[in-house]
Amino acid sequence: MYILHIPRINESEKPRFFGLGLPGARMDPIIRYVIRRILFMIPVFLGVTVLVFYMISAIGDPVQIMLAQVPNISQQQIEMVRNYFGMNLPVSTRYLTWLWGVMHLDFGVSIFKVQPVASLLTIYGIQTLKLQFASIAISLVISIFLAIASTAYQYTKKDAVIMGSALLSRSIPAFWLGLILILIFSYWLGIFPSHGAVSIEENLYGNQILDELWHMVLPTLMLTSYNLPTFTLLLRSSMMDVSREEFILASRASGLTKRTVIYKHTLRNAIIPLVAYVMYTFGIMIASSPVTETVFTWPGVGVLFVQAITNLDYPVIMGVIVLLVVTVLFASLIGDILYAIIDPRIKLQ
């Protein structure tokens, strides 16, 4: 007969919570990793925001730019405007005041639009996410099928066509492609609208959802044509490397079908670099949005950011920078966690 022996644990031997001296169950490695990464994000966030804030302050005075368009304004009125936006305070004081507001989700008020920055980021951000999420999702799905086809028929005419098309599409400037799409499908054929997110006069078939989707076609096609070649080339290269591994050769020798080897073994082990790049694309989608949104006059964060830089509207600029930094940091964190989920051999330290 076997007797199960459970050793007693002294209070001094109990695991501690993140080194804080709190007794409790041992933390999951992923949770420990997430906490460490979040703690690491804090100095990165502070460093980026301090640098951008001081650079904006060194460029010029946004109040002077705004009041230059208003003739015959008195000096007293100018001082009132400066006091309202805190421009009479030292830069360090203004930054700490702004940072305290950000900690309470208060990003201030736009100098030129005279609206809360948080509401502007929400309104314009939704429009940016609509385009970016749609294009990344479409690019990801199509790239998987193209990479699989290219790997299955490697060094054949099909592979050459896929690789050649991807390289050609990747070499075309995005803004030029957007203009060509507008010229062909808007002005020559008159199928899709050339600008805006909704129709000004009447929705397509009287349905707002269909009208918004109708306006999304061309900008989404432009973004998809930009992301798709990179996704395809990256996944195809990774699958080619994995297909030469010994366990893939053993799977083929064991009698598994070519389809099973590609989908069940090759793709799963080769998709990790693509996951990394997709999360990177999610992270920089705000930084890459001005080109698309300017070409198609799309009311997104990119257009808002360009307008804010032109007018030196520092509350809006800082709000977009915060959104960009947070998106990049958390996209990187989520990407690392997905690595461990997809491939159990990867350990988060």
N, C-alpha and C positions, 0 to 999 in steps of 0.2 A: 504494500500500500504506500502511495506517495503522499507526503504531507507538504502542502503549500506553505512556504515560509515567507512572511511579509515582514521585512525589517522595520523597526521603529525609527522614526526620524526626529532628531532633536530640533528644538526651535532654532538653534544656531545654524543647522544644516538645511533649513527650508530655503527653497529658491527665492530670490528677491526680485522685485518688480523693477526692471530696467536700471538696476544699480541704485535705486532710491531708498533701499532698506525696508521696503514694504513686503511682508511675507505674502506668499500666494503661489498659485500654480505657475509653472514655467511658461513663459510667453511663447507664442508661436513665432517661428523665425520670420515669417512674412510681416507680422505685426511689429516686431523689433526693427525690421528693415524699414518699414514705412515710417516709424517714429524717427529713426535716425535721418532718413531722407528729408522729412519735414523740418527737422531741426537744422539741417544743412541748408534748406531753402531760405531760411530767415535772413542770414547774412548776405546771400546772393540777391535776394529781393531788395534789401536795404542798400546794397552797393549800387545796383542798377538804378534805382529810383533817385538816390542822392546825386549820382553822376548826371542823369538826364535833367533833374530839377535845376542844378547849378548851371548846366549848359544853356538851358532855356532862359534862365535869369540873366546870363551874360550876353545873350543875343540882343535884347532890347526890351522896351517897355510896351506890353500889349495895350495898355490904356492909351498911350500916345497914338498907336496905330488906329485904335477904334475912334478916338476923338478927332483924328485928322480928317475924317469924313464928315464931321459936324462943324460947320463954320459958325463964327460969332459965339463961341462958348466961353463963359467967363472962367477965370482962374479958380474961383470958389467952387464952381461946378466940377472942374477937373479934380480938385482935391477931394470932393465928396465921392466921386467915382473911385479914386485911388484908395480912399479909406474903406469903401465898401468891399473892394476886392483885396484889401490888405497889402497893396503894393507899396505902402509907405513903411512897412516893417522890414527888418533885416531878412536876408535870404534864409538864414538858419531858422529864424522864428517862423517864417512862412512855411518852410519845409516841415518843421515839427507840428505846426498847426494842421497842415495838410495830412501828415501821417496819422495824427490822432483822429482826424475825420475818416480816413480810410479804414482804420481799425474798427470804426463804427459804421462802415459801409456808406459813408458820406464822402463823395468825391468832389464836392464843391459845386459851383455854378459856372456854367459856360459864360465867358466874358462877352462873346459876340451873339450867341443865341439866347442868352439870359434864361437858360433852362438848367435844371439839375443834371449834372453829368451822368449820374447813375441811370436816369430815365433815357438819356440819349444813347448810352451804351446798350441798354436793353432793346430799344427800338431798332437801332441800326445793327446791333449784334445779331438779332434774329434773322435779318435779311442776309447777313454774311454767312451764318451757319447753314441756312437753306442751300446756298450754292455750294459751299465747301463740303458739307456732308454728302450731298447728292453726288458730286463729282468724284470724291474719294471712294465712296461705296461702289459706284459704277466702274471706276478704274480698277478697283481691287478685284471685283468679280470677273471682269473681262480679262485682266492680266493673268489670273490663275488659269483660265482655260487656254489662253494663248501660250503661256509658258509650258503647260502640260503638252499641248500639241507640238510645240517646238522641241521639247525633250523626247517625246515619243517618236518623232520623225527627224531626229537630229541629222544634220549634214545632208538633208534632202532639199528639194525645191520648196516644199512647204516651210521648212525651217528657214531657208534663205529669204522667202517672202516675208515671214513674220519678223525676222531680224532686220531686214532692210527697211520695212515699213516703220518699225519702232525707231530706228536710228534717224530716218528721214523726218518723222514727226517730232522727235526730240530736238532736232536742229533748227526747227522753225520757231522764230520768236513768237511768244504768246500774244503780244499786242498786235502784231501783224496779222496773225491768224484770226484774231477777233475782228479786225477791220475787214478782212476778206469774207468772213461769215456774214457780217452785216451787209456788205456789198451784194453778195449773192442771194442770201435768203430774205433780206429785208427790202432792198431797193430793186433788185432785178426780178425776183420771184414773188416778193410780197407775202411770204408765208408766215414769217415770225416778226415780232416787233424788234426794233433796233435799240430801244432804250427803256429804262424804267422797270419797276417791279410789278406794276398794275396799270391797267388802261385808265386814262383820264376821263374819257366820256362814257364808255359802256363796256362792261365785262364781256369776255368771250362766251357766247351762248347764254349770256345772262347769269353765269356762274362764276363767283369770285375765285374759287379754288382752281377751276380750269384756266381762268385768266392768269393767275399767278404761275401755274405750271407752264403755260404758253410763253410767258415772258422769261422763264428760267431756261428754256431750251438752248438758246445760243450761248449765254455765258457758261452754262454747265458743260456744253460741248467743248468750249474753249479750254476750260479747266481740265476736263477729262483728257483731251488730247495732249495736255501738258504733263499730267500725272501718269497716264497709261504707259507710255514708252519706258519710263524709269522703272515702274512696278514690274513690267514684263521682263525687261532686260535683267533686273536684279534677281527675280525669282528664277528665271531660266538659267542664269549663271550658277545660282545656288543648287538648283536641281541637277545640273550637269556634274557638279562636284560631288554631290551626295550619291549620284548614280554609279560612281566609280568606287564607292566604299565597299568593304568586304561583306558587310551584312546584306547589302543589296545584291551583290553577286551570289551570295548564298541563297537568298530568297528566290532568285531566278533559277538556280540549280536545283532547288527543292521542288520545282514543278509549279510554282505559283504563276498565275497568268500575268501578262504584261500590265494589264489594267490594275490588278491588285497591287503589284509591286509599286507602280507609280503613285496611285492614290493613297494607299495605306501606309507605305513605308517612305518612299522618296519625298512626296509632297510634305508630309508631316515634319520630317527632319530638315527640309530645305526652306520652310516658310518663316523661320525665325528671323533671318535678315530682313525679309519683307515686312514683318511685324514691326521691327525697329524703324524702318523707313516710313511706314504708314503713321506711326505715332509721331515721328519727327514732322511729317507733313501736317498732321493735326496741330502740332505745336506752333508751327510757323504760318498757319493758314491766315492769321490776321495780318502778319507782315507781308504776305504775298497777295493780299486782297486788293490793294490800291490799283494795280494794273488792270485787273478784270473789271473792277467796279467803275473805274474811270472810263474805260473803253465803252462800256454799255450803260453808263450813267446809272449804275445800280446803287440804290440808297443803303449802302452798308458801312461797316466800320472803316474800310479803306478810304472811301470818299470823305467820311467824317474826319479822319486823321489828316488827309491832305488839306482840307479846309482849315483845320485847326493849326497846322504848321504855317500855312499862308498868312493867317491872321495872328499868329503867335498866341493862340488861345491855350495858355498853359494848363488850366484845369482839365480840358478835354485831352490834351496831349498826354498828360500824366495818367489820366484814366485809361486811355488806350494802351499806354506802356504797362500799366499794372495788369490789364487784361492779357497782354501779350506775354509778360513774364510768367504769370501764374499758369497760363495755358501751356507754355513750353515746359515748365518745371513738372507740372502734374502729368503731362503727356509722356514725358520721359519716365516718370515713376510708374505709370500704368504699363508702359512698354516693358519695363524690367519685371514687373509682376507677371505679365503675360508670358514672358520667357519661361519662368519657372512652372507655369501651368502647362504650357505646350510641351516643354522638355523637362521631365523630372530630374534629369541629370544636372541641371543648372541649379545651384544652391545660392540663395540670396544671403549675403554676408553683411 
